């Protein structure tokens, strides 16, 4: 009896709810699927499936076996891929999520270089400022800016970026220039809800850290939107240098409170907590780490 083949057949039936779909997926006959299930039940000495002419359902024992069988098969697949890692080129699809501004400006060229190096890999990149549920939405990897609070994720730091307080010349002409973080309380501040403590801006001077609570009439989860609002004179904002840097160079935005540094933001690759990481995802993380080493974010 081929116990592994029987396990695969049962796990597939449990997933698809159909002998016919299982046969199609495994490229075997319906009768072979049926025999493998019967052999497995005989070996275990218990019924795993309830069968009628129209419906298949799992018994209590079937639920338990299906859960452990799927975990075992997933672990086995990861082990096999990692064993082949040193000798084989990565193959397959990688689904990646990244923040809009960082993804649009920097990830395109980085991923293009990766794809040129590994022609058998396909990357699907989703750029938006929503924090996706990596496991539930089927992502292999996500780029996160700032602290990662999900303990179920493994974090690999790629780079870091300065945060800069900025406003437009027109806004400063009308409302004045803040000289200390406390002065921000008298200004319309544009806050980014995508980071922890969106309305508490961190500053440090002389080794001392200070959180300054700010108020304002515009809060957004998009750094690009906040930057555009600042350029249009809507208020003061604090954003990563890779977002506001070009606008500072062009003179559209003016850096403020430069004597009071804000702690840099970590740029990180995160992925689900597994014992084994697929070769293709590992290769992409290594490529991004090499690409962004020494990243200044300007």
C-alpha positions in Angstrom: 0.0 0.0 0.0 1.3 3.4 -0.9 0.4 5.4 2.2 1.6 8.7 0.8 -0.5 8.4 -2.4 -3.5 7.4 -0.2 -2.9 10.4 2.0 -2.7 12.8 -1.0 -5.9 11.3 -2.5 -7.8 11.7 0.8 -6.5 15.3 1.4 -7.5 16.3 -2.1 -11.0 14.8 -1.7 -11.4 16.7 1.6 -10.4 19.9 -0.1 -12.5 19.5 -3.3 -15.4 17.5 -1.9 -15.4 15.4 -5.0 -13.9 12.1 -6.2 -14.2 13.4 -9.8 -12.3 16.7 -9.1 -9.7 14.8 -7.2 -9.2 12.4 -10.1 -8.8 15.3 -12.5 -6.4 17.1 -10.3 -4.2 14.0 -9.6 -4.6 12.7 -13.2 -5.9 9.3 -12.1 -9.1 7.4 -12.6 -12.1 7.8 -10.3 -11.8 4.1 -9.4 -8.2 4.7 -8.3 -9.3 7.5 -6.0 -12.0 5.3 -4.5 -9.5 2.4 -3.9 -7.0 4.7 -2.3 -9.6 6.0 0.1 -10.8 2.5 1.0 -7.2 1.3 1.5 -6.5 4.2 3.8 -9.7 3.6 5.8 -8.8 -0.1 6.1 -5.3 0.8 7.3 -6.6 3.2 9.9 -9.5 1.0 10.9 -12.0 3.8 10.8 -14.3 5.5 8.3 -13.1 8.9 7.1 -15.8 9.8 4.6 -19.6 9.6 4.5 -20.7 8.9 1.0 -24.1 9.3 -0.7 -25.0 9.4 -4.3 -24.8 13.3 -4.3 -22.7 14.3 -1.4 -19.4 13.5 0.4 -18.7 14.7 3.9 -16.0 14.1 6.5 -16.5 12.0 9.6 -15.0 13.3 12.9 -12.0 11.1 12.3 -11.9 12.4 8.8 -11.7 16.0 9.9 -8.8 15.2 12.3 -6.9 13.2 9.6 -7.5 15.8 6.9 -6.1 18.7 9.1 -2.9 16.8 9.9 -2.5 15.3 6.4 -2.7 18.8 4.8 -0.1 20.1 7.3 2.1 17.1 6.7 1.9 17.5 2.9 2.6 21.2 3.1 5.6 20.6 5.3 6.8 17.9 3.0 6.5 20.1 -0.1 8.5 22.9 1.7 11.2 20.5 2.8 11.6 19.1 -0.7 11.8 22.6 -2.2 14.4 23.7 0.3 16.5 20.5 -0.3 16.5 21.4 -4.0 17.3 25.0 -3.3 21.0 24.9 -3.7 21.0 23.1 -7.0 17.9 24.3 -8.8 16.8 27.7 -10.1 13.6 29.0 -8.6 10.5 28.4 -10.6 6.9 29.5 -10.1 4.8 32.5 -9.1 5.5 35.0 -6.3 2.7 37.3 -5.1 4.0 40.5 -3.4 2.3 43.4 -1.7 3.9 46.8 -1.2 3.0 50.4 -0.2 2.0 52.5 -3.1 4.7 55.2 -3.0 7.6 52.9 -2.3 6.3 50.2 -4.7 5.8 52.6 -7.6 9.2 54.4 -7.2 11.6 51.6 -6.2 10.2 48.1 -6.5 9.6 48.2 -10.3 13.3 48.4 -11.2 14.3 46.0 -8.3 11.8 43.3 -9.5 12.8 43.8 -13.1 16.4 43.0 -12.2 15.2 39.9 -10.3 13.1 38.7 -13.2 16.0 39.1 -15.6 18.1 36.9 -13.4 15.5 34.2 -12.9 13.5 33.8 -16.1 11.3 31.0 -14.7 9.8 33.1 -12.0 6.6 35.2 -12.3 6.0 38.1 -9.9 2.5 39.6 -9.2 3.0 42.9 -7.5 0.1 44.7 -5.7 0.8 48.3 -4.7 -1.5 49.9 -2.2 -1.3 51.4 1.3 -3.7 48.8 2.8 -2.0 46.3 5.1 -3.0 43.1 3.5 -3.6 39.8 5.4 -0.7 38.0 3.9 -1.7 34.5 4.6 -5.5 34.9 4.1 -5.0 36.8 0.8 -2.4 34.4 -0.6 0.6 36.7 -0.6 4.1 35.2 -0.4 5.7 38.4 0.7 4.9 42.0 1.7 6.9 45.1 2.1 6.1 47.0 5.2 7.2 50.4 6.4 7.6 50.9 10.1 6.9 48.6 13.0 5.4 45.2 12.3 3.0 44.2 15.1 1.8 40.8 13.8 3.8 38.2 15.7 2.8 35.6 13.1 5.1 37.2 10.5 8.8 36.8 10.0 10.6 40.1 9.4 13.7 40.8 7.3 15.0 44.4 7.4 15.9 45.7 3.9 16.7 49.3 4.6 15.5 52.4 6.4 14.3 55.8 5.5 14.4 59.2 7.3 11.1 60.9 8.2 10.9 64.6 7.3 8.5 67.3 8.5 7.5 69.4 5.5 5.1 72.1 4.4 4.7 74.2 1.3 6.2 77.8 1.0 2.7 79.1 0.6 1.4 77.5 3.8 4.4 78.8 5.8 4.0 82.3 4.4 0.4 82.3 5.6 0.7 80.4 8.9 4.3 80.9 10.0 7.1 78.4 10.5 7.2 76.1 13.6 10.4 76.3 15.5 9.8 73.5 18.0 7.7 70.3 17.9 5.3 72.0 20.5 4.6 74.7 17.9 2.9 72.0 15.7 -0.1 72.2 18.1 -1.0 75.5 16.5 -0.9 74.2 12.9 -3.1 72.1 10.6 -1.1 68.8 10.5 -1.7 66.1 7.9 -1.5 62.7 9.6 -0.8 59.3 8.1 -3.1 56.6 9.6 -1.0 53.8 8.1 1.6 54.0 10.9 1.1 53.4 14.6 0.5 56.6 16.5 -0.6 58.6 13.4 -1.4 61.8 15.4 1.6 61.4 17.7 4.8 62.5 15.8 8.1 61.2 17.3 11.1 63.5 17.7 14.4 63.3 19.4 17.1 65.8 20.3 20.2 65.3 22.4 19.3 61.6 23.0 15.8 62.4 24.4 12.7 61.2 22.6 9.5 63.1 22.6 6.0 62.3 21.1 4.2 65.4 20.0 0.4 65.1 19.7 -0.8 67.0 16.7 -4.2 68.0 15.4 -5.5 68.6 11.9 -8.4 68.2 9.5 -6.9 65.7 7.1 -6.0 62.1 7.9 -5.2 59.5 5.2 -3.7 56.0 4.8 -1.8 57.1 1.7 1.5 58.9 2.0 1.2 60.1 -1.7 -2.1 61.8 -0.9 -0.7 63.5 2.1 2.3 64.7 0.2 0.1 66.1 -2.6 -2.0 67.9 0.1 1.1 69.4 1.6 2.3 70.6 -1.8 -1.1 72.3 -2.3 -0.7 74.2 1.0 -3.1 72.2 3.1 -0.8 71.9 6.1 2.3 70.3 7.6 3.0 66.6 7.3 5.7 64.1 8.3 6.6 61.5 5.7 9.4 59.2 4.6 12.1 60.9 2.6 11.4 58.6 -0.4 8.0 60.3 -0.7 8.8 63.9 0.0 12.4 64.0 -1.2 11.8 64.9 -4.8 9.4 67.7 -3.7 12.0 69.1 -1.3 14.6 69.2 -4.1 12.1 70.9 -6.5 11.3 73.5 -3.8 7.6 72.6 -3.6 8.1 71.5 0.0 10.3 73.0 2.8 11.9 70.8 5.5 11.0 71.9 9.0 12.3 71.2 12.6 15.6 69.9 11.2 17.2 70.3 14.7 14.7 67.7 16.0 15.3 64.4 14.3 12.5 61.8 13.8 13.5 58.2 14.3 14.0 56.5 10.9 11.4 54.0 9.5 12.5 50.5 8.8 11.7 49.1 5.4 11.1 45.4 5.8 10.1 42.3 3.9 7.6 40.2 5.9 6.3 36.7 5.2 4.2 34.1 7.0 5.7 32.2 9.9 6.7 28.9 8.5 9.6 26.5 9.3 10.6 26.6 5.6 10.6 29.4 3.1 10.2 28.6 -0.6 13.3 29.0 -2.7 11.8 31.5 -5.1 10.7 33.8 -2.2 14.0 33.4 -0.5 15.8 34.4 -3.7 13.6 37.5 -4.0 14.2 38.6 -0.5 17.9 38.2 -0.9 17.8 40.2 -4.1 15.8 43.0 -2.5 18.2 43.1 0.5 21.2 43.4 -1.9 19.4 46.0 -4.0 18.4 48.2 -1.1 21.6 47.9 0.9 22.8 51.5 1.5 19.3 52.8 0.5 19.0 56.5 1.3 15.4 56.9 0.2 16.0 60.2 -1.4 
